[in-house]
Amino acid sequence: MPEFKNWKAGSRDDMNTQIYYFSGTGNSLHVAKALRKRLGETDLVPMVREANRGKTASSAEVVGLVFPIHNLTSPDLVRQFLRRADLGSTKYLFAVATRECSDKVFHDLDRILAAQGKSLDAWFIVAMPCTYIPLFTLPSKNAAARMEADLQGKLNDIQAAVAEKRVDRYKDDPLVFLLGRILYPPISEFFFRARFPEMARSFHADSKCTGCGLCERVCPSGRIRIQNGKPEWSASINCLYCFACLHWCPVEAVQIRGRNTVGKGRYHHPAVTAAEIARQKIGMEEEE
Ligand SMILES: Cc1cc2nc3c(=O)[nH]c(=O)nc-3n(C[C@H](O)[C@H](O)[C@H](O)COP(=O)(O)O)c2cc1C
């Protein structure tokens, strides 16, 4: 019998399980919502809101982190969030990455957690559509549906592991181990230091833009403002590289100069709305 089944329902701050999530196109939020449904009595907390507030102190005994992989590693926001999170009450800590990665991604999070004497008890990766359209092609509707069907089985596994508070830290196979330790770190470093900042300066709206303002609403960093009927991306606010502006634009007007984004199609998870992505800035519960 999972321990938390016997816990009392409390106020949102007293929830026994909290899942902290970050999501641009809804994959990670979909996983977080699906886990909440399966685990019960679970509070979903956006890392973006917590980062804006400064510090997080969780009172939950079970804490999950759900996030996308950016540039072969965890998003900067996730690492920043963990550095400032007080997980003193946490007895079981798990992480779910929505996409391919090496186990080094989780060991790197462990290093941050070591500052407060913690480490991840379990980590999981789940296959989801890849939203990095400058390099990859979006899956067909059928392929995305197959991934979603496979996801249900994976979510059952995660639910069982969390319910049993099972230690579940998979190890890379030898090839991924070598890639993850030797090749990926310098590539990530190069992209985060050089290519991504340049990409952040290259977002713009083409002539299809109707000035609807959806990009401004979904942008978790708050760097987009509609000026004279068109979005402008502030240079002084850091981009979180989530691609929400690019993928949620209803007329595919948002492009990245020099990155081959025209005519590449757009994606967001069908079970997540733009309003839910926008609410990451303030938190789900404030409007529920
Ligand atoms: C800027 C950026 C970089 C990405 N880099 C990787 C990567 O290195 N490896 C990978 O498997 N997926 C990568 N992806 C794909 C996302 O990790 C994946 O689609 C994820 O499920 C998106 O989750 P979200 O909708 O919750 O943001 C990247 C996506 C973006 C936007």
The ligand as an SDF file (V2000), in Angstrom:
LIG
                    3D

 31 33  0  0  0  0  0  0  0  0999 V2000
   15.5120   24.5590  -27.6580 C   0  0  0  0  0  0  0  0  0  0  0  0
   15.2150   23.0970  -27.6340 C   0  0  0  0  0  0  0  0  0  0  0  0
   16.2300   22.1740  -27.5530 C   0  0  0  0  0  0  0  0  0  0  0  0
   15.9310   20.8070  -27.5200 C   0  0  0  0  0  0  0  0  0  0  0  0
   16.9520   19.9100  -27.4170 N   0  0  0  0  0  0  0  0  0  0  0  0
   16.6760   18.5880  -27.3580 C   0  0  0  0  0  0  0  0  0  0  0  0
   17.7200   17.6290  -27.1940 C   0  0  0  0  0  0  0  0  0  0  0  0
   18.8780   17.9600  -27.0530 O   0  0  0  0  0  0  0  0  0  0  0  0
   17.3820   16.3170  -27.1640 N   0  0  0  0  0  0  0  0  0  0  0  0
   16.0770   15.8930  -27.2780 C   0  0  0  0  0  0  0  0  0  0  0  0
   15.8380   14.6970  -27.2510 O   0  0  0  0  0  0  0  0  0  0  0  0
   15.0650   16.7830  -27.4380 N   0  0  0  0  0  0  0  0  0  0  0  0
   15.3390   18.1120  -27.4680 C   0  0  0  0  0  0  0  0  0  0  0  0
   14.3110   19.0210  -27.6010 N   0  0  0  0  0  0  0  0  0  0  0  0
   12.9370   18.5240  -27.6700 C   0  0  0  0  0  0  0  0  0  0  0  0
   12.1940   18.6300  -26.3450 C   0  0  0  0  0  0  0  0  0  0  0  0
   12.9800   18.1850  -25.2730 O   0  0  0  0  0  0  0  0  0  0  0  0
   10.9180   17.7960  -26.3550 C   0  0  0  0  0  0  0  0  0  0  0  0
   10.1700   18.0070  -27.4900 O   0  0  0  0  0  0  0  0  0  0  0  0
   10.1250   18.0300  -25.0850 C   0  0  0  0  0  0  0  0  0  0  0  0
    9.2360   16.9600  -24.8910 O   0  0  0  0  0  0  0  0  0  0  0  0
    9.3380   19.3430  -25.1110 C   0  0  0  0  0  0  0  0  0  0  0  0
    8.6680   19.4610  -23.8880 O   0  0  0  0  0  0  0  0  0  0  0  0
    7.6850   20.6560  -23.5480 P   0  0  0  0  0  0  0  0  0  0  0  0
    6.5910   20.6280  -24.5760 O   0  0  0  0  0  0  0  0  0  0  0  0
    7.1770   20.3410  -22.1990 O   0  0  0  0  0  0  0  0  0  0  0  0
    8.4830   21.9160  -23.5970 O   0  0  0  0  0  0  0  0  0  0  0  0
   14.5880   20.3730  -27.6030 C   0  0  0  0  0  0  0  0  0  0  0  0
   13.5640   21.3190  -27.6990 C   0  0  0  0  0  0  0  0  0  0  0  0
   13.8660   22.6550  -27.7090 C   0  0  0  0  0  0  0  0  0  0  0  0
   12.7510   23.6570  -27.7970 C   0  0  0  0  0  0  0  0  0  0  0  0
  1  2  1  0
  2  3  1  0
  2 30  2  0
  3  4  2  0
  4  5  1  0
  4 28  1  0
  5  6  2  0
  6  7  1  0
  6 13  1  0
  7  8  2  0
  7  9  1  0
  9 10  1  0
 10 11  2  0
 10 12  1  0
 12 13  2  0
 13 14  1  0
 14 15  1  0
 14 28  1  0
 15 16  1  0
 16 17  1  0
 16 18  1  0
 18 19  1  0
 18 20  1  0
 20 21  1  0
 20 22  1  0
 22 23  1  0
 23 24  1  0
 24 25  2  0
 24 26  1  0
 24 27  1  0
 28 29  2  0
 29 30  1  0
 30 31  1  0
M  END
$$$$
